[in-house]
Amino acid sequence: MPPNTTEPVTKENTHPRSLDDTEKTEILFKSIGRYDFYINTTNTKASLILAINGLLVGTTLIRVEALLGSDTPLGYIHDAGVYLFATFGILTILSLYFTFKSVIPFFSSGELSSSSYPSIFFFRSVASLRLDEFSMRIKNLGEKECFDDVINQAHELATGLDSKMKNLRRAFYTTFLNILVLIILVILRGYTLYGVGP
């Protein structure tokens, strides 16, 4: 009978091994890469919302007289159309505001919270250094300083991404409401043309 080579289960080997700083740094860099991907996705969606708003505004401005024609025999329907058109304008401004906020680059401080030294990963911090200063920083970079810097950058990117997502969501909701208002405006105008007798 072959000997049992299975390691006996003890209290010591039931707990997972802790990651060292190098492994943690690699995980953080992967997270940063994911955040960058989500940020690019946010910018793409924001561009789509801008295109939709441009189409809505362009179409509405071209047909504004037809949508708000004063030839309706019912004055209150015309007044309702004016209010709806004003609502459309307000929602458009809000949608554009939130959309532009979602695409504005997130430029937070590149300084470490635990150090007065600028970050070696944040592009503005790197650009503020002369070449020899940056070279010296990299050559003298310690494991703890690098680890703390990556932690800071991952947190800053996550914070910026969260803000972008919230603004993009608001832009989507206001654009959706804008489409509903425009549909109601078109239906109301159709009613004044075809639904009201002489």
VOVEX-680683 format. One record per residue (C-alpha): y negated, x, z negated. Coordinates in steps of 0.001 Angstrom, whole numbers, plus 524288, in hexadecimal, padded with zeros to 5 digits. Example, Ala and Ser with C-alpha at 12.3 -4.5 7.8 and 13.67 -1.06 7.14 Angstrom:
BEGIN
811948300C7E188;80424835667E41C;
***
This chain:
BEGIN
800008000080000;7F2EE806278040E;7E967808E27F94C;7DE597FF497F740;7D230805D47FCB7;7C93C7FA547FA10;7BE297FE317F115;7BEDF7F6727E486;7B3E37ECCA7E2AC;7AB147F13B7D7C2;79DDA7ED067D2C5;797B87F8EE7D934;79C377F6547E72F;79A067E78F7E763;78B497E96C7E8CC;785D97ECB67F652;780117FA187F876;771517FACB7F76E;76A297FEC5803BE;762B580B71803CD;7547680C1F80823;7581E81081815DC;760C6804A481804;756797FBAC8123D;74C478019A81B50;754F67FEF58271B;756857F0C4822E1;747D17EF7282139;745677F51882EC5;74ECB7EB078346D;747517E05C82D43;73A857E5A0832B3;740727E52A84057;744137D6E083E3F;7365A7D3CA8397E;730B27DA23845BB;739A17D1B884E23;7355D7C5578470B;7270F7C94184881;728CF7CAE785738;72F927BDA2857AD;7241C7B7AA8505E;71A967BD3D85A4F;722AA7B7AD8658E;722DD7AA1B85F78;7144C7AAE985CC3;711ED7ADEC86B24;719A87A1B486EB3;71181799628656E;7050E79EF486B52;709EA79B75878F0;70D1B78D8B8749D;6FFA778C0486E7D;6F9437913387AC3;700BB7875E882FC;6FD4377C1A879E1;6EEE277F9887936;6EDC178219887D2;6F4707755888B61;6EC7D76D938818D;6DF647732F885B0;6E2467705E893F5;6E5B576234890C9;6DC2E75FFC88594;6D443755AD88CC5;6E08274E67890B9;6E5C474EE7882D2;6D8F874A8387CA9;6D4667414C88763;6CA627378C88294;6CF4272D1288BE9;6D839726F5881BB;6D4B3718F587E0F;6D86371BC986FF3;6CE70724AB86971;6D6D8727CD85D9E;6E16172D9086674;6D7407368886C76;6D2C273A8185ED8;6E0CF73D3B85ADE;6E233745D6866DB;6D61C74D81862EB;6DB9B74FAB8553C;6E8A3753E485ADC;6E1D775D5486401;6DA4B7631285887;6E70A7645B850FC;6ECF376B2C85CBC;6E1C2774EA85CB8;6E30C777B884E24;6F1BF7799884F17;6EFEE782AD85AAE;6E68878B2A852F4;6EFD978B7B8475C;6FB6678ED084FFD;6F410799F185689;6EF6779ED98494B;6FD2179F718439E;702927A53585028;6F8AF7B0388507F;6FB267B2D684213;7099F7B418844FB;707937BE5184FA7;6FD557C68A848CC;703F37D37E8458B;707097D52D8372F;6FFD67E170832CA;702437E3228246E;6FF977EF4681C7F;708887FA9381F78;706F88008D81222;7122E80086808AE;710257F8817FC85;7151A803C57F42E;70DA380E6E7FB3C;7004281170800B2;70671817AC80CB4;7061E8100D8197A;712D880B4681F28;719FE813D3828FE;71F2C807BB83013;713077FF238310A;70C608029283DE8;6FE8680181838AD;701B980ACB82DA0;707FB814628370C;6FC64813648405A;6F3038166883528;6F99E823948330B;6F76182FC583AFA;7035183511841ED;704D68404C8385C;703778370582CC0;70DB582DD283219;716BD8393083544;7155283E5E82761;717FC830E0821A8;7249582FBB8296A;7291483D7B8261C;7269483B6E81797;72BD082D908175E;734A782B1180BD4;73FD08215E80B6B;73963818DD8010A;72C448187F80811;732F1814AE814D2;73AFD80A4180DFF;72F128047580724;7277180492813E5;7321A7FD3E81B39;732F87F3328103E;724477F1188110F;724537EFBE81FD9;72FB67E63281FC2;728B87DDB8815C1;71BCD7DE2581D27;7226B7DA61829F3;729BD7CF4282366;71CFA7CA3F81D91;7162C7CACB82ABE;721917C4378319B;721B87B9388279F;713337B6D0829F2;715357B6CE838B8;7207B7AD1C837BD;718967A3D082F37;70D177A3EB838A2;7161C7A22B84450;71C6B7966F83DB1;70F037906483B4B;70B43792ED84975;717BB78C3E84E07;715657804084584;7073977EAD849DB;70B157804985825;715B97760585688;70BF176CA385053;7029176F9285B6A;70CBC76B8C86570;70F0575ED385E00;7006F75BFC85D95;6FF5575E7586C2C;70AE57557086EE5;7049C74AB1866B8;6F7CE74CD986DF0;6FE8F74B7887B20;705D173F30876A7;6F9267396387187;6F24B73C0E87E58;6FDAB73643885DE;6FCB272A1C87D77;6EE457289288091;6F104729C188F1E;6FD3D7218589068;6FF3371A23883C1;6F27E712CB88252;6F0187071E88ADA;6E31070332890B5;
***
